[in-house]
Amino acid sequence: MNIIIHSDEYYPTAQACAYRMQVLTDAFVRAGNRVTVITSADNKRSGAADPAARPERILYSPAVRMKKKTTVMRLLNNLSFAFTSVFTAAKAGRADVVITTSPPALLGVSGWLIAKLKHAKLVYDVRDIWPDVALEMGSFEKDSLYCKLFTKVTGFLYKHADLITTVTPGKVVKLDGYARQRDKRRPDKVRLVQNGFDESILDSAFDQEVVDRFGLDKTFTCVYIGNIGLAQGLGVLLDLAAATKHREVQFLFFGKGAEKEALEQRAADEGLTNVRFCGVLDHEKVFSVLSRAKISLIPLKSGKMTDSVPTKAFEALGIGCPVLLLAAGDAESLIEETGFGACVSPDRPQELPAVFDEMVDRYAAYEARREQATRLVREKYSRQAAAAAFEKELHTLCGK
């Protein structure tokens, strides 16, 4: 098959969307398919891009650079890539299937147009359901212009996509309902292609230097790895650092984002000497940090996000680091299934210190369960296995 992947984030950008698309691409190429990725030229600015290092063909399409993460700049960036990617697709040659991923939700229309022009099947890959996720986070109101626009756009794509894929069981149920409302001729077109645990991270070289630099072998260490922005609600973790009875524990924050400076200032003002902001952690060093950290802290901002499972949870569990999760629904079910962590509702953050202190007090129980939990996650929630199954689904879709 000839497959086009239409995604605003891709290699060498170190983001969840980029990793998801790379795992899918690797599975498609391994199975003998020809893959072309159309992605934003912004990605070349995020690292030392060497397209020759990847097995697929990568076409970087121009886009307005997002110098600041404002609503206007984000919209200009998204719309410019949406526009130019249609013309870039002319270089991609013929295609049997086009996979367009969301968010950003507005890009899906360009993916649909590319599929039309190529006479190809359209797969709409939904990682977050818009506008639902924005409503759950309180980003805008249900009767707002934004909500009405996104509802129209996503409804169009639910109707015209030949296949809809998504990342959690809860999202499958929700999208199945939306798709059946929009397309009564093809009611059964939603599939689970979960993110899961990326087995390739186990090939990372262990970095003792990063372990020594942050004292991971000397101090009981809890880590947050990811974006430090408004959507993460990381202030609750500073509350935890201030309230825990275990003053010997250190809390390390790896990443960057709009809230980093404000959180650093708050930690300094409150004298939180057990908190350190460590900058961006290279992806190849994540394995080393999670191998030695005692607890991975993973918060979701809203308890309404019951159909979301942070990719970081699979990563930590598969490497062998217990998880303290602020979430409900699908994510909570994962922790309960593995028995390798604890959950607190984002709506009851006052319960977090007591749950955390109990985890530290009975940490030996987690150490005893580590091997069983990591084996379960690696075997049942492998990204590579999910991608291989998806590749077979595409053959069926295309009649090949």
C-alpha positions, 0 to 999 in steps of 0.5 A: 500500500501507499500510505500518506500520514498528514500530521502537524507534528513529526520527527524530530519533534519530541511530542506525543503526536510525533511519537505515535505517528512514528510508531505507526510509520515503522510498523507500516514500513516493516510490513512492506508499505510505502509511507510518505509523511506530510508535516509542518516545517516547524518540526525542523526547528525543534531539533537536528532533523535528518530525514535520511535517518527515517525509513519513510519519506518526509515532506516538510510543508511551510507554516507560519511560525508560532513564536508565542503560544497565543490563540492567534498565533496557534490559529495562524500556524494551524491554518497555514499548515492546513493550506500549504499541506494540500499543495505539498501533497502533490509531491507525495505521489499516489496513495491508497489511504490518507491518515490525518490526525487530530488535534489540531481539529482544523487540519482534518479538513485538509486531510479529507481534501488530500484523500479526495484528490488522491482518490484514497481512503480517509482515516481520521485519527482522534487523540483528543475529541474536540470540542469535548476536551476543551469544554472539560478543561473549561477553555470555552463555553458550549454556546461559544463560536469556538465550540460551534465551529469545532462541532461542525468541523469534527461532525463533517469528518465523522461523516466522511472518514472511511475509518476513525481511530482513537486511543482509549476505550472511553473515546471509542464509545463516545466517537462511535455515538458521534459517528453513528449520528453523522453517518448512518450508512456506515455505523461501525467505523471506529477502531481502538489503536491505543498509544500504549507502551512504546517498546523502543524506549527499552533500547535506550542506553542507560545513562548513569551520568544523569542518574548521578546528576539528579541524585536518583540513587541517593534520594527518594525521588518523584518526577514529573516529565512533560509540558509545564503549561496551563493545561497540566495544573501542576500547582497541585504538585507544589501543594503536595511537596509542601504538605507531605510528611516525608521531607526527605523526598525530592520532587523533580520537574522536567520540561518547559512551558508557559507556567514554568517560571511562575511555578519556579517563583512560587517554589522559591517564595514558599521555600520549597527546597525539596522541589527542583526544576531541571529543564527539558529531558532528552527523550533518550534519557527518560528511560534512565530517569524512570528506571531510578525514580521512585514515583512518576507524578502524572496529573490531569487538570479536570476530573471530567476527562474520564476517557483520557489516558496520559501516554506518560502513564504507559511509559512509566509503568512499562519501565517499572516506575509506580505512578501517582495519577490525578485522574479518573475513568480509563486512566484510573482503570489502568492503574487499578489493573496493574496494581502499580500506583495510586489514583486521586480525583483531580476534583479532590486534590486535598486527598493527594498528600495522604495518598502520597504519604501512604505510597511512600510508607508502603513502597516495598509493596510496589517493589514486590509487584514491579516485575508483574506490572511491567510484564502486563503493560509490555505484553497487553499494551504494546504500541508496536502490537497495536500498530501492526494490527492497525496495518492489517485493518488498513489492508481490509479497508483498502481491499488489498 
